[in-house]
Amino acid sequence: MNESDEKLRQLIAENIAYYRKLNGDTQAGLAEKLSYSDKSVSKWERGDGTPDIFILSHIASLYGITVQDLLREEKVAKTRTRHLLISLLSVGLVWLVMTVLFCGAQIFSICDRYAWLLFIYGIPISGIVAQVFCALWSNQLSQIFACSLIIWGAGLSLHLTAHGNRLFLVYVICAVLEVLLILLYTLRAQTRWREWREKRKKMQKSSDDSVA
């Protein structure tokens, strides 16, 4: 291996560790997201091996950067801020579309009396867009918020669009779904915590065995 290849390998190793820590991930946490072992991540960060382009692309996607960012010396300082801006921009585009449709309905007198409902429909649609990005970047609290937005926004949209004396009962359904949502994410968090503890114990055991 020539000097330039070795330098590139060390640079990739440094960048993987940098962006992992910047996003608050442990080696085990990143390994879980990539479906690899934490030993592989440790190996990459030591420069003893380099992940292939598909893994590099997955890492870049997780942390909201490009593959090129993993290959250059200059660091992207605030990945979380970048994630937030991308998410807000995407949600903003939803509201831009709704605003354009609303204005079009008013100008051309197409269901203009009910055009304001477009902004109500924008609530669950915004939740869906936010959920996509939250799932992509594995932000669990934001996923719960986005799902809640979908549930209550869809309930509100149905209540205001349909006609009926008992349509308020749709909010009872929303409340039940909200409880189930919280229970689901609580269960997922407990499962991940248990898996992490088991991996931690295995690592400590293997470390003790090697020392012995």
C-alpha positions in Angstrom: 0.0 0.0 0.0 1.4 3.4 -1.0 1.5 6.5 1.1 -1.5 8.2 -0.4 -3.7 5.0 0.1 -2.6 4.8 3.7 -3.3 8.5 4.2 -6.8 8.1 2.7 -7.5 5.1 4.9 -6.6 7.1 8.1 -8.6 10.0 6.9 -11.7 7.9 6.5 -11.1 6.3 9.9 -10.8 9.7 11.5 -14.0 11.0 9.8 -16.1 8.0 10.7 -15.1 8.4 14.3 -15.7 12.2 14.1 -19.2 12.1 12.7 -20.2 9.2 14.9 -19.3 11.1 18.0 -20.8 14.3 16.6 -24.1 12.5 16.3 -23.9 11.0 19.8 -23.5 7.4 18.6 -21.4 4.7 20.2 -19.5 2.2 18.1 -22.2 -0.4 19.0 -24.9 2.1 18.1 -23.5 2.7 14.6 -22.8 -1.0 14.1 -26.5 -1.7 14.9 -27.7 0.8 12.3 -25.4 -0.7 9.7 -26.1 -4.3 10.6 -22.4 -4.9 11.3 -20.6 -5.8 14.5 -19.1 -3.1 16.7 -15.7 -4.8 16.1 -16.0 -3.9 12.4 -16.7 -0.2 13.3 -13.7 -0.3 15.7 -11.5 -1.7 13.0 -12.6 1.0 10.6 -11.9 3.7 13.1 -8.4 2.4 13.8 -7.6 2.4 10.1 -7.1 -1.4 10.1 -9.8 -1.7 7.4 -12.0 0.5 5.2 -15.7 -0.1 4.6 -16.8 -0.4 0.9 -18.5 2.4 -0.9 -22.0 1.0 0.0 -21.3 1.2 3.7 -19.7 4.6 3.3 -22.8 5.8 1.5 -25.0 4.4 4.3 -22.9 6.1 7.0 -23.1 9.4 5.0 -26.9 9.0 4.7 -27.3 8.4 8.5 -25.4 11.5 9.4 -26.8 13.8 6.7 -23.5 14.3 4.9 -22.0 13.1 1.6 -19.5 10.4 0.8 -17.2 13.1 -0.2 -17.4 14.5 3.4 -16.0 11.2 4.6 -13.0 11.5 2.3 -12.0 15.1 2.9 -10.0 16.7 5.7 -12.5 19.6 6.2 -15.2 18.6 8.6 -18.9 19.5 8.5 -19.3 21.0 11.9 -22.9 20.7 12.8 -24.6 17.7 11.3 -27.7 17.9 13.5 -28.4 21.4 12.5 -28.1 20.4 8.9 -30.6 17.6 9.5 -33.0 20.0 11.1 -32.7 22.5 8.2 -33.3 19.8 5.6 -36.4 18.6 7.5 -37.8 22.1 7.9 -37.2 22.9 4.2 -39.0 19.7 3.2 -42.0 20.5 5.5 -41.9 24.1 4.2 -42.3 22.8 0.7 -45.5 21.0 1.7 -46.9 24.3 3.0 -45.8 26.1 -0.1 -47.7 23.6 -2.2 -50.8 24.0 0.0 -50.5 27.8 -0.2 -50.3 27.7 -4.0 -53.3 25.4 -4.2 -55.3 27.7 -1.9 -54.4 30.8 -3.9 -55.3 28.9 -7.1 -58.7 27.9 -5.7 -59.4 31.5 -4.7 -58.4 32.9 -8.0 -60.3 30.4 -10.2 -63.2 30.0 -7.7 -62.7 26.2 -7.5 -64.2 25.1 -4.2 -63.0 28.4 -2.8 -65.3 28.1 0.3 -63.5 25.0 1.4 -60.0 25.8 0.2 -58.9 26.6 3.8 -59.1 22.9 4.5 -55.9 22.5 2.4 -54.0 23.9 5.4 -55.6 21.4 7.7 -54.6 18.6 5.3 -51.1 20.0 5.3 -50.7 18.9 9.0 -50.7 15.1 8.5 -48.8 15.5 5.2 -46.1 17.4 7.1 -46.1 14.7 9.7 -45.5 12.1 7.0 -42.6 14.1 5.5 -41.1 14.7 8.9 -41.4 11.0 9.8 -39.5 10.0 6.6 -36.5 12.1 7.7 -36.7 11.2 11.3 -36.7 7.5 10.4 -33.8 8.1 8.1 -31.7 9.7 10.8 -33.0 7.5 13.7 -34.2 10.3 15.9 -36.7 8.4 18.1 -38.3 11.4 19.9 -38.8 13.2 16.7 -40.4 10.1 15.2 -42.9 10.0 18.0 -43.7 13.7 17.4 -44.1 13.2 13.7 -46.3 10.2 14.2 -48.5 12.1 16.6 -48.8 14.9 14.0 -50.0 12.4 11.5 -52.5 10.8 13.9 -54.1 14.1 15.2 -53.8 15.9 11.9 -55.6 13.0 10.1 -58.3 13.0 12.8 -58.8 16.8 12.6 -59.0 16.6 8.8 -61.6 13.9 8.9 -63.6 15.8 11.5 -63.7 19.0 9.5 -64.2 17.4 6.1 -66.9 14.9 6.9 -70.4 15.6 8.2 -72.0 13.9 11.2 -73.0 14.5 14.8 -70.7 11.9 16.3 -67.6 12.6 14.3 -66.0 13.9 17.5 -65.5 10.3 18.4 -62.6 10.2 15.9 -60.5 11.9 18.6 -61.1 9.0 20.8 -59.5 6.8 18.1 -56.7 9.3 17.9 -56.1 9.1 21.7 -56.0 5.3 21.6 -53.5 5.4 18.7 -51.4 7.9 20.6 -51.2 5.6 23.6 -50.3 2.6 21.4 -47.6 4.8 19.7 -46.0 5.7 23.0 -46.1 2.0 24.2 -44.6 0.9 20.9 -41.6 3.3 21.1 -41.1 2.5 24.8 -40.9 -1.2 24.0 -38.5 -0.5 21.1 -36.3 1.6 23.4 -36.3 -1.1 26.1 -35.4 -3.7 23.5 -32.5 -1.7 22.1 -31.2 -0.9 25.7 -31.3 -4.6 26.5 -29.5 -5.6 23.3 -26.9 -2.9 24.0 -26.3 -4.2 27.5 -25.9 -7.8 26.2 -23.4 -6.7 23.6 -21.6 -4.7 26.3 -21.4 -7.7 28.6 -20.1 -9.9 25.7 -17.4 -7.3 24.9 -16.3 -7.1 28.6 -16.2 -10.9 28.8 -14.1 -11.3 25.7 -11.8 -8.5 26.9 -11.4 -10.3 30.3 -10.7 -13.6 28.5 -8.1 -12.0 26.4 -6.4 -10.5 29.4 -6.5 -13.8 31.2 
